[in-house]
Amino acid sequence: MTKRSVIIGQHRRSLSLEDGFWRLLREIARTQGSTVTELIAEIDESRQPCYLSSAIRLFVLEYFRAKSNVTEPVRRQAEAQMHQRSAAE
């Protein structure tokens, strides 16, 4: 886990994510022509009630699922596992 601070709007947020998720966020941001901070702000605005770190993980999973055409049951299982982990945080 790596903890980093980002400023979203006027607020500083501390986020703890695995290094792999930080790396994938950078890749997605670069592909979309934005920064990691801008991407996190977009995720924050559109997330359902859950921790921001969980929303980021789900976003990354969904992004790559869409690219690889993973089936719906696999996606639901991954989301359920992420929700269980965020509930334990």
Backbone as CSV, one residue per row, in Angstrom:
resi,resn,N_x,N_y,N_z,CA_x,CA_y,CA_z,C_x,C_y,C_z
1,MET,0.833,-1.182,0.000,0.000,0.000,0.000,0.875,1.241,0.000
2,THR,0.483,2.191,-0.806,1.161,3.469,-0.842,0.134,4.552,-0.563
3,LYS,0.449,5.422,0.378,-0.445,6.516,0.724,0.048,7.777,0.022
4,ARG,-0.877,8.454,-0.678,-0.549,9.696,-1.371,-1.630,10.716,-1.090
5,SER,-1.254,11.977,-1.167,-2.212,13.063,-0.990,-2.501,13.693,-2.339
6,VAL,-3.769,13.990,-2.573,-4.192,14.707,-3.772,-5.114,15.832,-3.328
7,ILE,-5.161,16.883,-4.115,-6.069,17.987,-3.814,-7.210,17.922,-4.817
8,ILE,-8.420,17.752,-4.290,-9.623,17.693,-5.109,-10.472,18.893,-4.715
9,GLY,-10.675,19.796,-5.666,-11.360,21.037,-5.334,-10.468,21.835,-4.398
10,GLN,-10.959,22.126,-3.241,-10.201,22.869,-2.237,-9.715,21.961,-1.111
11,HIS,-9.924,20.661,-1.247,-9.665,19.742,-0.136,-8.526,18.780,-0.440
12,ARG,-7.669,18.608,0.545,-6.599,17.623,0.457,-7.165,16.284,0.906
13,ARG,-6.923,15.259,0.103,-7.377,13.915,0.410,-6.176,12.988,0.464
14,SER,-6.137,12.129,1.454,-5.100,11.104,1.543,-5.709,9.790,1.101
15,LEU,-5.050,9.137,0.167,-5.548,7.880,-0.377,-4.495,6.795,-0.242
16,SER,-4.933,5.635,0.184,-4.048,4.474,0.251,-4.502,3.466,-0.793
17,LEU,-3.615,3.191,-1.739,-3.887,2.213,-2.786,-2.643,1.364,-3.000
18,GLU,-2.852,0.180,-3.478,-1.741,-0.679,-3.845,-0.982,-0.028,-5.007
19,ASP,0.317,-0.277,-5.079,1.151,0.317,-6.128,0.613,0.023,-7.530
20,GLY,0.085,-1.162,-7.720,-0.464,-1.526,-9.025,-1.626,-0.640,-9.436
21,PHE,-2.466,-0.274,-8.491,-3.585,0.614,-8.815,-3.092,2.030,-9.142
22,TRP,-2.082,2.527,-8.423,-1.506,3.832,-8.766,-0.936,3.798,-10.182
23,ARG,-0.251,2.722,-10.503,0.353,2.576,-11.829,-0.721,2.553,-12.917
24,LEU,-1.797,1.806,-12.682,-2.877,1.727,-13.662,-3.616,3.058,-13.785
25,LEU,-3.784,3.769,-12.678,-4.412,5.094,-12.744,-3.588,6.029,-13.626
26,ARG,-2.273,6.009,-13.468,-1.411,6.842,-14.314,-1.580,6.468,-15.787
27,GLU,-1.659,5.166,-16.052,-1.823,4.699,-17.429,-3.147,5.174,-18.016
28,ILE,-4.230,5.034,-17.251,-5.553,5.466,-17.724,-5.561,6.974,-17.950
29,ALA,-5.020,7.733,-17.000,-4.991,9.195,-17.131,-4.218,9.592,-18.387
30,ARG,-3.078,8.984,-18.608,-2.256,9.293,-19.782,-3.041,8.988,-21.067
31,THR,-3.739,7.856,-21.088,-4.536,7.465,-22.248,-5.645,8.479,-22.518
32,GLN,-6.224,9.029,-21.450,-7.330,9.982,-21.593,-6.851,11.424,-21.720
33,GLY,-5.554,11.640,-21.673,-5.016,12.984,-21.806,-5.276,13.863,-20.599
34,SER,-5.307,13.246,-19.420,-5.533,14.011,-18.191,-4.474,13.642,-17.158
35,THR,-4.595,14.232,-15.983,-3.685,13.897,-14.890,-4.382,12.914,-13.956
36,VAL,-3.600,12.289,-13.098,-4.170,11.375,-12.108,-5.133,12.136,-11.195
37,THR,-4.759,13.352,-10.803,-5.617,14.150,-9.929,-6.955,14.455,-10.604
38,GLU,-6.920,14.809,-11.883,-8.164,15.078,-12.614,-9.024,13.822,-12.699
39,LEU,-8.398,12.688,-12.947,-9.120,11.423,-13.031,-9.749,11.075,-11.688
40,ILE,-9.001,11.249,-10.604,-9.536,10.965,-9.273,-10.705,11.894,-8.964
41,ALA,-10.621,13.161,-9.363,-11.719,14.102,-9.154,-12.975,13.635,-9.892
42,GLU,-12.824,13.137,-11.109,-13.961,12.614,-11.873,-14.572,11.397,-11.175
43,ILE,-13.725,10.512,-10.696,-14.218,9.322,-9.980,-14.945,9.748,-8.721
44,ASP,-14.395,10.714,-8.007,-15.001,11.206,-6.770,-16.386,11.784,-7.026
45,GLU,-16.544,12.534,-8.109,-17.830,13.149,-8.437,-18.903,12.128,-8.786
46,SER,-18.508,11.020,-9.403,-19.498,10.063,-9.898,-19.665,8.827,-9.028
47,ARG,-18.939,8.746,-7.930,-18.976,7.504,-7.131,-20.263,7.364,-6.333
48,GLN,-20.599,6.120,-6.085,-21.693,5.780,-5.182,-21.175,5.934,-3.762
49,PRO,-22.062,5.912,-2.772,-21.575,6.044,-1.384,-20.648,4.877,-1.011
50,CYS,-19.381,5.145,-1.057,-18.358,4.192,-0.617,-17.074,4.993,-0.456
51,TYR,-16.055,4.370,0.070,-14.775,5.045,0.225,-14.206,5.385,-1.149
52,LEU,-13.513,6.510,-1.234,-12.916,6.919,-2.501,-11.914,5.889,-2.996
53,SER,-11.117,5.324,-2.102,-10.142,4.315,-2.526,-10.847,3.101,-3.146
54,SER,-11.983,2.710,-2.597,-12.747,1.597,-3.177,-13.317,1.984,-4.531
55,ALA,-13.817,3.209,-4.642,-14.357,3.680,-5.915,-13.277,3.690,-6.994
56,ILE,-12.054,4.062,-6.625,-10.950,4.067,-7.580,-10.639,2.647,-8.035
57,ARG,-10.577,1.717,-7.090,-10.303,0.325,-7.460,-11.383,-0.201,-8.404
58,LEU,-12.651,0.094,-8.093,-13.751,-0.361,-8.952,-13.670,0.281,-10.330
59,PHE,-13.318,1.565,-10.377,-13.173,2.247,-11.657,-12.099,1.564,-12.501
60,VAL,-10.950,1.290,-11.896,-9.854,0.644,-12.627,-10.286,-0.738,-13.105
61,LEU,-10.933,-1.504,-12.238,-11.410,-2.830,-12.640,-12.393,-2.730,-13.802
62,GLU,-13.337,-1.786,-13.705,-14.338,-1.624,-14.762,-13.683,-1.161,-16.067
63,TYR,-12.735,-0.264,-15.972,-12.042,0.237,-17.162,-11.391,-0.915,-17.929
64,PHE,-10.643,-1.753,-17.217,-9.957,-2.847,-17.885,-10.893,-4.008,-18.205
65,ARG,-11.953,-4.166,-17.448,-12.960,-5.173,-17.784,-13.600,-4.827,-19.116
66,ALA,-13.943,-3.557,-19.281,-14.554,-3.119,-20.531,-13.604,-3.339,-21.710
67,LYS,-12.326,-3.136,-21.480,-11.353,-3.341,-22.550,-11.166,-4.818,-22.883
68,SER,-11.365,-5.685,-21.900,-11.120,-7.108,-22.133,-12.399,-7.918,-22.292
69,ASN,-13.561,-7.266,-22.156,-14.855,-7.925,-22.299,-15.083,-9.044,-21.291
70,VAL,-14.672,-8.838,-20.034,-14.938,-9.808,-18.979,-16.441,-9.885,-18.787
71,THR,-16.938,-11.060,-18.516,-18.376,-11.247,-18.418,-18.966,-10.568,-17.180
72,GLU,-20.250,-10.293,-17.225,-20.972,-9.618,-16.141,-20.856,-10.340,-14.793
73,PRO,-21.008,-11.671,-14.718,-20.867,-12.336,-13.413,-19.489,-12.123,-12.774
74,VAL,-18.454,-12.084,-13.576,-17.109,-11.858,-13.044,-17.024,-10.446,-12.473
75,ARG,-17.596,-9.464,-13.168,-17.590,-8.085,-12.705,-18.348,-7.953,-11.389
76,ARG,-19.522,-8.581,-11.305,-20.314,-8.513,-10.070,-19.554,-9.130,-8.902
77,GLN,-18.865,-10.232,-9.147,-18.091,-10.878,-8.096,-16.962,-9.966,-7.626
78,ALA,-16.266,-9.320,-8.549,-15.181,-8.402,-8.187,-15.722,-7.222,-7.386
79,GLU,-16.863,-6.674,-7.798,-17.464,-5.561,-7.064,-17.860,-5.983,-5.655
80,ALA,-18.436,-7.168,-5.518,-18.844,-7.653,-4.200,-17.630,-7.801,-3.288
81,GLN,-16.542,-8.308,-3.823,-15.328,-8.445,-3.021,-14.786,-7.088,-2.602
82,MET,-14.823,-6.110,-3.495,-14.336,-4.773,-3.161,-15.224,-4.127,-2.096
83,HIS,-16.540,-4.330,-2.187,-17.444,-3.771,-1.188,-17.211,-4.416,0.183
84,GLN,-16.931,-5.718,0.193,-16.632,-6.385,1.444,-15.359,-5.829,2.074
85,ARG,-14.352,-5.585,1.235,-13.097,-5.027,1.746,-13.288,-3.612,2.267
86,SER,-14.064,-2.798,1.546,-14.265,-1.408,1.986,-15.081,-1.362,3.269
87,ALA,-15.979,-2.311,3.467,-16.760,-2.373,4.706,-15.856,-2.728,5.884
88,ALA,-14.799,-3.492,5.600,-13.879,-3.887,6.662,-12.898,-2.768,7.015
89,GLU,-12.728,-1.766,6.119,-11.794,-0.661,6.370,-12.278,0.190,7.446
